[in-house]
Amino acid sequence: MRAYELMTIFRPEMAEDDVKKELSQVEKALTDSGAEITLSDFWGKRRFAYEINHLNEGYYTVTQFNAEPGALNDVDRALGLSDQVIRHKFVRPE
């Protein structure tokens, strides 16, 4: 298993509780694909350094987990199709 980090930015008009529910659904999708969550960090609403899709802020979350390389494909696709997610990025920390 490899260590990964997922940063997700959710839409700013969502309520904070709704963002946390979405985050728990993402974590459930990761665990269903065989990942082990090691850390889940909710950063809250932050301003962007530059405008993204005519938005200036969003809710940031960071999730660290261990998973097999092929386990990320379904979660990556679902996050890309979600209307609630502005941006997401999987990173393998050094």
Phi and psi in degrees as GROMACS dihedral restraints (atoms count N, CA, C in turn):
[ dihedral_restraints ]
;  ai    aj    ak    al  type     phi  dphi    fc
    3     4     5     6     1  -113.0    20    10
    4     5     6     7     1   154.1    20    10
    6     7     8     9     1   -86.7    20    10
    7     8     9    10     1   135.7    20    10
    9    10    11    12     1  -134.0    20    10
   10    11    12    13     1   160.5    20    10
   12    13    14    15     1  -133.4    20    10
   13    14    15    16     1   133.8    20    10
   15    16    17    18     1  -117.7    20    10
   16    17    18    19     1   119.9    20    10
   18    19    20    21     1  -106.2    20    10
   19    20    21    22     1   130.9    20    10
   21    22    23    24     1  -128.5    20    10
   22    23    24    25     1   139.6    20    10
   24    25    26    27     1  -117.8    20    10
   25    26    27    28     1   119.8    20    10
   27    28    29    30     1   -98.9    20    10
   28    29    30    31     1   160.4    20    10
   30    31    32    33     1   -61.3    20    10
   31    32    33    34     1   142.7    20    10
   33    34    35    36     1   -74.1    20    10
   34    35    36    37     1   -21.4    20    10
   36    37    38    39     1   -80.5    20    10
   37    38    39    40     1    -5.2    20    10
   39    40    41    42     1   -72.9    20    10
   40    41    42    43     1   151.2    20    10
   42    43    44    45     1   -75.7    20    10
   43    44    45    46     1   151.6    20    10
   45    46    47    48     1   -59.4    20    10
   46    47    48    49     1   -38.4    20    10
   48    49    50    51     1   -63.8    20    10
   49    50    51    52     1   -37.5    20    10
   51    52    53    54     1   -66.4    20    10
   52    53    54    55     1   -36.7    20    10
   54    55    56    57     1   -64.7    20    10
   55    56    57    58     1   -42.0    20    10
   57    58    59    60     1   -66.0    20    10
   58    59    60    61     1   -34.2    20    10
   60    61    62    63     1   -66.8    20    10
   61    62    63    64     1   -42.7    20    10
   63    64    65    66     1   -61.5    20    10
   64    65    66    67     1   -41.0    20    10
   66    67    68    69     1   -62.7    20    10
   67    68    69    70     1   -41.0    20    10
   69    70    71    72     1   -66.5    20    10
   70    71    72    73     1   -32.1    20    10
   72    73    74    75     1   -68.5    20    10
   73    74    75    76     1   -37.9    20    10
   75    76    77    78     1   -64.8    20    10
   76    77    78    79     1   -43.6    20    10
   78    79    80    81     1   -63.4    20    10
   79    80    81    82     1   -38.7    20    10
   81    82    83    84     1   -64.3    20    10
   82    83    84    85     1   -40.9    20    10
   84    85    86    87     1   -63.4    20    10
   85    86    87    88     1   -38.3    20    10
   87    88    89    90     1   -65.4    20    10
   88    89    90    91     1   -46.4    20    10
   90    91    92    93     1   -67.4    20    10
   91    92    93    94     1   -33.3    20    10
   93    94    95    96     1   -65.8    20    10
   94    95    96    97     1   -27.3    20    10
   96    97    98    99     1   -90.2    20    10
   97    98    99   100     1     6.9    20    10
   99   100   101   102     1   101.2    20    10
  100   101   102   103     1     7.4    20    10
  102   103   104   105     1   -83.1    20    10
  103   104   105   106     1   155.0    20    10
  105   106   107   108     1  -114.9    20    10
  106   107   108   109     1   114.0    20    10
  108   109   110   111     1   -74.0    20    10
  109   110   111   112     1   127.4    20    10
  111   112   113   114     1  -105.8    20    10
  112   113   114   115     1   -28.0    20    10
  114   115   116   117     1  -156.4    20    10
  115   116   117   118     1   136.7    20    10
  117   118   119   120     1  -129.4    20    10
  118   119   120   121     1   120.3    20    10
  120   121   122   123     1  -125.5    20    10
  121   122   123   124     1   123.2    20    10
  123   124   125   126     1  -101.6    20    10
  124   125   126   127     1   114.3    20    10
  126   127   128   129     1   -87.1    20    10
  127   128   129   130     1   -21.1    20    10
  129   130   131   132     1    90.6    20    10
  130   131   132   133     1  -166.5    20    10
  132   133   134   135     1   -84.1    20    10
  133   134   135   136     1   127.9    20    10
  135   136   137   138     1  -131.7    20    10
  136   137   138   139     1   151.9    20    10
  138   139   140   141     1   -80.1    20    10
  139   140   141   142     1   145.0    20    10
  141   142   143   144     1   -81.3    20    10
  142   143   144   145     1   155.4    20    10
  144   145   146   147     1   -73.3    20    10
  145   146   147   148     1   -27.8    20    10
  147   148   149   150     1  -147.1    20    10
  148   149   150   151     1   161.4    20    10
  150   151   152   153     1   -71.4    20    10
  151   152   153   154     1   135.0    20    10
  153   154   155   156     1  -123.3    20    10
  154   155   156   157     1   118.3    20    10
  156   157   158   159     1    51.2    20    10
  157   158   159   160     1    43.0    20    10
  159   160   161   162     1    65.4    20    10
  160   161   162   163     1    22.9    20    10
  162   163   164   165     1  -116.1    20    10
  163   164   165   166     1   146.4    20    10
  165   166   167   168     1  -112.5    20    10
  166   167   168   169     1    -6.6    20    10
  168   169   170   171     1  -152.4    20    10
  169   170   171   172     1   166.3    20    10
  171   172   173   174     1  -169.1    20    10
  172   173   174   175     1   169.2    20    10
  174   175   176   177     1   -90.5    20    10
  175   176   177   178     1   122.1    20    10
  177   178   179   180     1   -96.9    20    10
  178   179   180   181     1   138.8    20    10
  180   181   182   183     1  -136.6    20    10
  181   182   183   184     1   147.3    20    10
  183   184   185   186     1  -129.5    20    10
  184   185   186   187     1   130.4    20    10
  186   187   188   189     1  -127.0    20    10
  187   188   189   190     1   125.3    20    10
  189   190   191   192     1  -105.0    20    10
  190   191   192   193     1   138.2    20    10
  192   193   194   195     1  -157.6    20    10
  193   194   195   196     1   165.3    20    10
  195   196   197   198     1  -112.8    20    10
  196   197   198   199     1   134.8    20    10
  198   199   200   201     1  -158.6    20    10
  199   200   201   202     1   164.5    20    10
  201   202   203   204     1   -77.2    20    10
  202   203   204   205     1   150.1    20    10
  204   205   206   207     1   -56.3    20    10
  205   206   207   208     1   -39.5    20    10
  207   208   209   210     1   -75.5    20    10
  208   209   210   211     1   -10.7    20    10
  210   211   212   213     1   -75.0    20    10
  211   212   213   214     1   -13.2    20    10
  213   214   215   216     1   -87.3    20    10
  214   215   216   217     1   -16.0    20    10
  216   217   218   219     1   -58.8    20    10
  217   218   219   220     1   -48.3    20    10
  219   220   221   222     1   -67.0    20    10
  220   221   222   223     1   -40.4    20    10
  222   223   224   225     1   -67.7    20    10
  223   224   225   226     1   -40.9    20    10
  225   226   227   228     1   -61.4    20    10
  226   227   228   229     1   -43.5    20    10
  228   229   230   231     1   -64.8    20    10
  229   230   231   232     1   -44.4    20    10
  231   232   233   234     1   -63.4    20    10
  232   233   234   235     1   -40.4    20    10
  234   235   236   237     1   -67.3    20    10
  235   236   237   238     1   -36.5    20    10
  237   238   239   240     1   -66.7    20    10
  238   239   240   241     1   -29.7    20    10
  240   241   242   243     1   -89.8    20    10
  241   242   243   244     1   -15.1    20    10
  243   244   245   246     1   -69.4    20    10
  244   245   246   247     1   134.5    20    10
  246   247   248   249     1   -75.4    20    10
  247   248   249   250     1   -20.5    20    10
  249   250   251   252     1   -82.6    20    10
  250   251   252   253     1   -17.7    20    10
  252   253   254   255     1   -99.2    20    10
  253   254   255   256     1   123.7    20    10
  255   256   257   258     1   -81.8    20    10
  256   257   258   259     1   -50.2    20    10
  258   259   260   261     1  -144.8    20    10
  259   260   261   262     1   152.2    20    10
  261   262   263   264     1  -147.8    20    10
  262   263   264   265     1   154.1    20    10
  264   265   266   267     1  -151.6    20    10
  265   266   267   268     1   128.0    20    10
  267   268   269   270     1   -95.1    20    10
  268   269   270   271     1   134.5    20    10
  270   271   272   273     1  -133.1    20    10
  271   272   273   274     1   142.6    20    10
  273   274   275   276     1  -100.5    20    10
  274   275   276   277     1   105.5    20    10
  276   277   278   279     1   -66.9    20    10
  277   278   279   280     1   148.2    20    10
